[in-house]
Amino acid sequence: MSSIKQVINDAVEKGEAVFELVEISSASMRLSFDQVRQPNPIRLRDLIRQIRSAKTAAEERAVVNRECAYIRLTFREEDSVWRCRNVAKLLYIHMLGYPAHFGQMECLKLIASPRFTDKRIGYLGAMLLLDERQDVHLLITNSLKNDLNSSTQFVQGLALCTLGAIASPEMSRDLAGEVERLLKSSNAYIRKKAAVCALRIICRVPELMEMYLPATRSLLSEKNHGVLITGVTLITEMCRQSPDMLAHFKKIVPNLVRILKNLIMAGYSPEHDVQGVSDPFLQVKILKLLRILGCGDSEASETMNDILAQVATNTESSKNVGNAILYETVLSIMDIKSESGLRVLAINILGRFLLNADKNIRYVALNTLLRVVHADNSAVQRHRSTILECLKDADISIRRRAMELCFALINGNNIRTMMKELLTFLEKAEPEFKASCSSKCVLAAEKYSPNVRWHIDTLLKVVEAAGNHVPDDVVSSTIQLISETRTEQAYAVGELWRHLSIAQMEYQPMIQVATWCIGEFGDLLLSGHADVTVVESELIDIYQKILWSSQCSITTKEYALTSLMKLSARLTHEIGSIQQVVSAFGSHLNIELQQRGIEYSQLFTRHNHMRGPLLERMPPFEGTRAGTEQDKATITNGVDTPLDNESLLNDLTSPNNNAHETSESNALLDLLGGMEPGDSDTIKSTSTSISLTVASTPSVNADILDLLGGLDSGPAASVPTTNMNEAPPTQLPNSSNAAYLLDGLLNNSTPIISSPSSPVTNSAGTIPTSNSIYPLVLQKSSIPGITAYDKNGIRLDMAFELQETLITINLIASNNTGAQVTDFLFQAAVPKVPLRMRIKLSWLANGSPVQDQGEISNFPSALWQ
């Protein structure tokens, strides 16, 4: 029995041991599974070390993605043990620029935690991951309210900092009362944070400003500098936003002056000392507030004049903190109604800044001088030499500001000296400077030039120094100046010939100016008036070099080709060479040059008798140059803009030109209707007659046929159109340019009258009837006139003058509708044979559109017999 008992006991003991072993094994397996499934998260410092050790951006992304995946897993499993550590790592990942929005709700959970360490990370996450554009931030309002009422000042401080960073208008309205209560707290730590929070609230909801007014006044009496600086900042923002607050706080100027005086007169205080300056941050804030309170107020400015002078003279400028205070002092002096001596002191401080080795301080000085130069130009002029030295600075931003300041300093007394330095700067400047600098040089020369010759020399130097970076307005201004200065044209063309004869072909603007002027005034160059000896063959050689150079642009070649064509009317021996060069461009690959070549060639053959009058000098440009303050628009001249496929004659002249006074020109007055030369002044008044010069040779332009539906008798010989939608020119040419007759038809405009009694005006709306102003037109003509159109209250009368192969047609439009007629458009097409004309008319009668078309076939037989 005893042995049996022993066996049973042994078996039971073994069974218990096995059971315990099974339990231990299952527990260890459970523990191992948990460890594999969720290991302890790495610390923030370890994550930083891993990211910094990544050698490539791909390795860094792999580390971040792996850690973000683990953090998401712990968030899903509601692991509250490591939540604080995981959110801290997520915030670091967010600072690196990776998405971390999935941690927003975890931040709210940490904020709701009773532990301060959790709240600290939670509020930090809320400030970084939340803003007022997201609905999640509304869930934090209740937690903020609870923490603002906490008994722990550090918890209150966290809540105030967060509210000051992410407060929305709704949140501001809900928590404004708590912030106002904390603003009156006896704890300075809480008051300064509440003041910063109040600043955010009044920025989001300005109508809550009144709530903080009583508490704000008491902040200026604080001894604690932290509370004082936040109070000054809060008052500054109130004054910026509300004129009423600005008027209310003007009475605190003496208090601010006293605080500032105590700061600059106080001895060493280790708590507030920064490089030997007592609390420079508070001084800067007070100076900014004084600037706002003293602007436009004589009384307040008078109160602060003395303290500003003390700050300016007692602040050490050898340290950067001292320079910051001096800079704010200068701004305050220049903004308020300060004394003249104080302004000179402020500008002298900026002058000392220009000598500082720190580039940032020099830049700030130049920028500030540029702002105040108009307030006291004479004081800034004393530092002109130092400013000019800044043009040679190695820093490009300093050179830019120095250039702008130099142009602001230019006046009639220093224009020669300043322009010399600026031209030296322009020669060596980077390409990005050349365009703006050359334009401003033109403006300055236009305004302050001592004489015309100096003005011309300066503009030529600008064009030469800026090279290909010269803007179009500079080229146009130079051309216009020479064009309108008759006494200096010989000198200018001589100087331009010297430039052109040695010019490098890659510099286009100078070649454009030179060719334009030589084309216009080449006779002065060849006659010896230009103080330079030039033979015709030498001139042609230079033009051929330009026209066939691969370095010259198409625009430059257009200038040169038109200029060479004009020289054909001024030279005597090399006309054949010019014709040969021009004809060669009739097959040029560029369509613009090809058209010019073809059309110009016609003036050597079929229209040779018109070449002289057509190519004589253009009159001076009307209007202001681009260099004047009244009109800075780019000037466009006859050769500056490519042809627009209208006609050769359109390109050679401008519709607002006054004709040059030559004996040849007087003969062309007959084209205006058989008038005597002495009658030229009578056509200066507004005219509604339209002169159509129809040549016996065909034109290449037949585009109007598509518009009119086509004619069945062959291609059109002339396609004159006129748009009467705009006002006519105030003065017609009194001689010379026959091209003006066609150009007036093609481009000019003439309005229609509303009644026969309407006066002559230059604005679109009224013109006189034919009976009142046109009896002078073609009274001597022997060819009878015709009525071309007489329907719908509009009558068109044509009068004719035949001169050899040219027919001048004067068209008179009369309004007999009794209504106001505007936007009158007349279009015509003329085939080769027989002599007839297809016309199309359109206009607005009292705002209603009217259109009609017809054919004129009753021309007098004397026109072709």
Buried (B, 14 or more C-beta within 10 A) or exposed (E): EEEEEEEEEEEEEEEEEEEEEEEEEEEEEEEEEEEEEBEEBBEBEEBEEBBEEBEEEEEBEEBBEEBBEBBBEBBEEEBEEBBBBBBBBBBBBBEEEBEBEEBBEBBBBBBBBEEEEBBBBBBBBBBBBBEBEEEBBBBBBEBBBEBBEBEEBEBBBBBBBBBBBBBBEBBBBBBBEBBBBBBEBEEBBBBBBBBBBBBBBBBBBBEBBEBBEEBBBEBBEBEBBBBBBBBBBBBBBBBEBBEEBBEBBBEBBEBBBEBBBEBBEEEEEEEBBBEEBBBBBBBBBBBBBBBBBBBEBEEBBBBBBEBBBBBBEEBEBEBBBBBBBBBBBBBBBBBBBBBEEBBBBBBBBBBBBBEBEEEBBBBBBBBBBBBBBEEBEEBBBEBBEBBBEBBEBEBEBBBBBBBBBBBBBBBEEBBEEBBEBBBBBBEEBEEEBBBBBBBBBBBBBBBBBEEBBBBBBBBBBBBBBBBEBBBBBBBBBBBBBBBBBEEBBBBBBBBBBEBBBEBEEEBBBBBBBBBBBBBBBBBBBBEEBBEBEBEBEEBBBBBBBBBEBEEBBEBBBBBBBBBBBBBBBBBEEBBEBBBEBBBBBBEBEBEBBBBBBBBBBBBBEEBEEBBBBBBBBBBBBBEBBBBBEEEBEBBEBBBBEBBEEBBBBBBBBBBBBBBBEEEEBBBBBBBBBBBEBEBBEBBEBBBBBBBBBBBEEBBBBBEBBEEBEBBEBEBBBBBBBBBBBBBBBEBBBBBBBBBBBBBBBBBBBBBBBBEBEBEBBBEBBBBBBBEBBBEBBBEEBEBEBBEBBEEBBBBBBBBBBBEEEBBBBBBBBBBBBEBBBBBBBBBBBBBBEEBBBBBBBBBBBEEEEBEEEBEBEEBBEEEEE
